[in-house]
Amino acid sequence: MSKLLSFFIFIIISASAAATDDDREIEKLFSEKNIDGTIVISSLNSNKSFIYNTSRANRRFATASTFKILNTLISLKENVISGKNHIFKWDGHIYSHTPWNGDQSLETAFRTSCVWCYQDLARQVGAEKYRSYIHKFSYGKLSEPFEETTFWLDGSLKISAAEQVKFLKKIYLRSLAFSKSSYQQLQQIMIVKQTPDYIIRAKTGWAERLKPQVGWYVGYVETKDDVWFFATNIVIRKKSDLPLRQKITREILKLKRILIDT
């Protein structure tokens, strides 16, 4: 065997081993928390990515409230809301999720995943326009027929973790047909944490109506020298599992040295 061929074989084996080690590191965190799920992490500026549970990463699940990212842009474009200070008037109905019981701004509606607020927007946007936008932007898969006020909750609209990451890159690069102002409004309401070293913009989702239930955490981290996109989904067995969406994502981002808290 030539030295050159031996060198290339060594490189291939080393790369494969590194990928396996990465998977094992992430798998350990999922295993320790007894979580069934997946995560996809991808860099903007390099070809580097980390994927755990590839088969699940490519399987579509109900988008749940992660659809609020695209839904917000659609609603702004269709002028059914004016911006992050738009006010949704509460009708007095008492919801089990206390933060929904009161008037909401677009910002609070997004951050608390206020279902009634976005259902109000959905009635104004209408099924036909949603159908057009979803197909135009290749956002997951929309099954027909669908109900315009519940399609993102009831499983009619599904997306995979891998597709979530591709979509988030389009959002960051502003490659979809939305205005600069719309993108800026979305950027502001998506902020979860901001430090001198990084900004996390993200959205949770919970497909509560389906069995098994699915929990999402999707978004991106802007660091000083890169942008890292992520999409996590896990099986939700009980309500106390919900914080694990964010917890395991942050732990993995720290494990990969994407988040460094001092």
C-alpha positions as CSV (number, residue, x, y, z in Angstrom):
1,M,0.0,0.0,0.0
2,S,1.4,3.4,-0.9
3,K,2.1,6.0,1.7
4,L,-0.3,8.4,0.1
5,L,-3.2,5.8,0.2
6,S,-2.4,5.0,3.8
7,F,-2.5,8.7,4.6
8,F,-6.0,9.1,3.1
9,I,-7.3,6.0,4.9
10,F,-6.0,7.4,8.1
11,I,-7.7,10.8,7.5
12,I,-11.0,9.0,6.7
13,I,-10.9,6.8,9.8
14,S,-9.9,9.7,12.0
15,A,-12.8,11.8,10.7
16,S,-15.2,9.0,11.3
17,A,-13.9,8.4,14.8
18,A,-14.3,12.1,15.6
19,A,-17.9,12.1,14.4
20,T,-18.6,9.0,16.4
21,D,-17.1,10.6,19.5
22,D,-19.3,13.7,19.0
23,D,-22.4,11.5,18.8
24,R,-21.4,9.6,21.9
25,E,-20.9,12.8,23.9
26,I,-24.4,14.1,23.0
27,E,-25.9,10.6,23.4
28,K,-24.5,10.5,26.9
29,L,-26.5,13.7,27.9
30,F,-29.7,12.3,26.4
31,S,-29.1,9.0,28.1
32,E,-28.4,10.6,31.5
33,K,-31.7,12.5,31.4
34,N,-33.5,9.4,30.0
35,I,-34.7,11.5,27.0
36,D,-35.8,10.2,23.6
37,G,-35.1,12.9,21.1
38,T,-32.7,14.5,18.6
39,I,-30.6,17.6,18.1
40,V,-29.2,19.2,14.9
41,I,-26.5,21.9,15.3
42,S,-25.0,23.6,12.2
43,S,-22.5,26.4,11.7
44,L,-23.0,29.3,9.3
45,N,-19.4,30.0,8.5
46,S,-18.0,26.4,8.3
47,N,-19.1,23.0,7.3
48,K,-19.1,21.9,11.0
49,S,-22.3,20.3,12.3
50,F,-23.3,18.0,15.1
51,I,-26.3,15.6,14.8
52,Y,-27.6,13.2,17.4
53,N,-30.2,10.5,16.3
54,T,-30.1,11.1,12.6
55,S,-33.2,9.1,11.8
56,R,-35.3,11.2,14.1
57,A,-33.6,14.4,12.9
58,N,-35.0,13.7,9.5
59,R,-38.5,12.7,10.6
60,R,-41.2,15.3,10.6
61,F,-43.2,16.2,13.7
62,A,-45.9,18.8,14.4
63,T,-44.4,22.2,14.3
64,A,-46.3,23.4,17.3
65,S,-45.4,27.0,18.4
66,T,-42.1,26.9,16.4
67,F,-44.3,27.9,13.5
68,K,-44.7,31.3,15.2
69,I,-41.4,32.3,13.7
70,L,-42.7,32.1,10.2
71,N,-46.2,33.0,11.2
72,T,-45.0,36.3,12.7
73,L,-43.3,37.2,9.4
74,I,-46.4,36.3,7.4
75,S,-48.6,38.3,9.7
76,L,-46.4,41.4,9.4
77,K,-46.2,41.1,5.6
78,E,-50.0,40.8,5.4
79,N,-50.4,43.8,7.7
80,V,-52.6,42.1,10.2
81,I,-50.1,43.3,12.8
82,S,-48.0,46.5,12.8
83,G,-45.0,45.4,14.9
84,K,-43.9,44.0,18.2
85,N,-46.0,46.5,20.1
86,H,-49.2,45.4,18.4
87,I,-51.9,44.8,21.1
88,F,-54.1,41.7,21.2
89,K,-57.3,42.5,23.2
90,W,-58.2,39.7,25.7
91,D,-61.8,38.7,25.6
92,G,-62.0,37.7,29.3
93,H,-61.8,33.9,28.7
94,I,-59.8,32.3,31.5
95,Y,-56.9,30.1,30.2
96,S,-55.1,27.5,32.3
97,H,-51.8,29.1,31.2
98,T,-52.0,32.3,33.4
99,P,-49.8,34.6,31.3
100,W,-52.4,34.4,28.5
101,N,-55.1,36.0,30.7
102,G,-54.8,39.6,29.7
103,D,-54.0,41.9,26.8
104,Q,-50.9,40.9,24.9
105,S,-48.3,42.6,22.7
106,L,-46.8,40.7,19.8
107,E,-43.7,40.4,21.9
108,T,-45.4,38.8,24.9
109,A,-47.6,36.6,22.7
110,F,-44.5,35.2,21.0
111,R,-42.6,34.6,24.2
112,T,-45.5,33.0,26.1
113,S,-46.7,31.0,23.0
114,C,-50.1,32.6,23.3
115,V,-52.3,30.3,21.3
116,W,-55.4,32.6,21.2
117,C,-53.3,35.5,19.9
118,Y,-51.9,33.6,17.0
119,Q,-55.3,32.1,16.2
120,D,-56.6,35.6,15.9
121,L,-53.9,36.3,13.4
122,A,-54.7,33.1,11.6
123,R,-58.3,34.0,11.0
124,Q,-57.1,37.3,9.4
125,V,-54.4,35.7,7.2
126,G,-56.6,32.9,6.0
127,A,-55.9,29.3,4.9
128,E,-55.2,30.1,1.3
129,K,-52.3,32.5,2.1
130,Y,-50.8,30.1,4.6
131,R,-50.9,27.4,2.0
132,S,-49.1,29.6,-0.5
133,Y,-46.4,30.8,1.9
134,I,-45.7,27.3,3.3
135,H,-45.3,25.8,-0.2
136,K,-43.3,28.7,-1.5
137,F,-40.8,28.6,1.3
138,S,-40.7,24.7,1.4
139,Y,-41.5,24.8,5.1
140,G,-42.1,21.2,6.1
141,K,-45.2,19.5,4.9
142,L,-48.8,20.7,5.1
143,S,-51.5,18.1,4.9
144,E,-54.8,18.7,3.2
145,P,-57.4,19.6,4.3
146,F,-56.4,21.7,7.3
147,E,-58.0,24.0,9.8
148,E,-56.6,27.5,9.6
149,T,-56.6,28.1,13.4
150,T,-55.1,24.8,14.5
151,F,-53.0,23.4,11.7
152,W,-49.6,24.0,13.4
153,L,-50.9,22.4,16.6
154,D,-52.9,19.3,15.4
155,G,-50.2,17.7,13.2
156,S,-51.4,19.0,9.8
157,L,-48.1,21.0,9.5
158,K,-45.0,18.9,10.2
159,I,-41.3,19.7,10.0
160,S,-38.1,17.8,10.8
161,A,-35.2,19.1,13.0
162,A,-33.0,19.1,9.9
163,E,-35.6,21.2,8.0
164,Q,-35.9,23.6,11.0
165,V,-32.2,24.4,10.8
166,K,-32.3,25.0,7.0
167,F,-35.3,27.3,7.5
168,L,-33.5,29.2,10.4
169,K,-30.5,29.8,8.1
170,K,-32.9,31.4,5.6
171,I,-34.3,33.6,8.3
172,Y,-30.9,34.7,9.5
173,L,-29.7,35.4,5.9
174,R,-33.0,37.2,5.1
175,S,-33.3,35.2,1.9
176,L,-37.1,35.0,2.1
177,A,-39.4,37.6,0.7
178,F,-40.0,39.7,3.8
179,S,-39.2,43.3,4.5
180,K,-36.1,44.5,6.5
181,S,-38.5,45.8,9.1
182,S,-40.3,42.5,9.5
183,Y,-37.0,40.7,10.0
184,Q,-35.9,43.3,12.6
185,Q,-39.1,42.9,14.5
186,L,-38.7,39.1,14.6
187,Q,-35.1,39.4,15.7
188,Q,-36.1,41.5,18.7
189,I,-38.9,39.3,19.9
190,M,-36.8,36.1,19.5
191,I,-34.1,37.2,22.0
192,V,-33.8,34.7,24.9
193,K,-30.5,35.7,26.3
194,Q,-27.9,38.4,25.5
195,T,-24.4,38.6,26.9
196,P,-21.2,40.4,25.7
197,D,-20.1,37.1,24.1
198,Y,-23.3,35.8,22.5
199,I,-27.0,36.3,21.7
200,I,-29.5,33.4,21.8
201,R,-32.6,33.8,19.6
202,A,-35.0,30.9,19.9
203,K,-38.6,29.5,20.2
204,T,-40.1,26.7,22.1
205,G,-42.9,24.4,20.9
206,W,-45.1,21.8,22.5
207,A,-47.3,19.5,20.4
208,E,-49.6,18.8,23.3
209,R,-52.5,17.4,21.4
210,L,-50.7,14.5,19.8
211,K,-49.5,11.2,21.2
212,P,-46.6,10.9,21.8
213,Q,-46.3,14.6,22.6
214,V,-43.3,16.4,21.1
215,G,-41.4,19.3,22.6
216,W,-39.2,21.7,20.4
217,Y,-36.5,24.2,21.0
218,V,-35.2,25.8,17.9
219,G,-33.1,28.9,17.2
220,Y,-29.6,30.2,16.7
221,V,-26.6,31.5,18.7
222,E,-24.7,34.5,17.4
223,T,-21.1,34.4,18.8
224,K,-18.3,36.8,18.0
225,D,-17.0,34.8,15.1
226,D,-19.9,32.5,13.9
227,V,-23.6,31.8,14.0
228,W,-24.8,28.3,15.2
229,F,-28.3,27.1,14.3
230,F,-30.0,24.4,16.4
231,A,-33.1,22.4,16.5
232,T,-34.0,20.0,19.3
233,N,-37.1,17.9,19.7
234,I,-37.8,15.4,22.4
235,V,-40.7,13.1,23.5
236,I,-42.7,14.8,26.3
237,R,-43.9,12.2,28.7
238,K,-45.1,14.6,31.4
239,K,-45.3,18.4,31.8
240,S,-42.2,18.4,34.0
241,D,-40.2,17.3,30.9
242,L,-40.8,20.6,29.2
243,P,-37.8,22.5,30.7
244,L,-35.5,19.7,29.3
245,R,-35.9,21.1,25.8
246,Q,-33.9,24.2,26.7
247,K,-31.7,22.5,29.3
248,I,-30.3,19.8,27.2
249,T,-29.8,22.2,24.2
250,R,-27.8,24.6,26.3
251,E,-25.7,21.8,27.8
252,I,-24.9,20.5,24.4
253,L,-24.0,24.0,23.1
254,K,-21.7,24.3,26.1
255,L,-20.2,20.9,25.5
256,K,-19.4,21.9,21.9
257,R,-17.8,25.2,23.2
258,I,-20.4,27.2,21.3
259,L,-21.7,28.8,24.6
260,I,-19.0,29.8,27.0
261,D,-20.3,31.4,30.2
262,T,-17.7,33.0,32.3
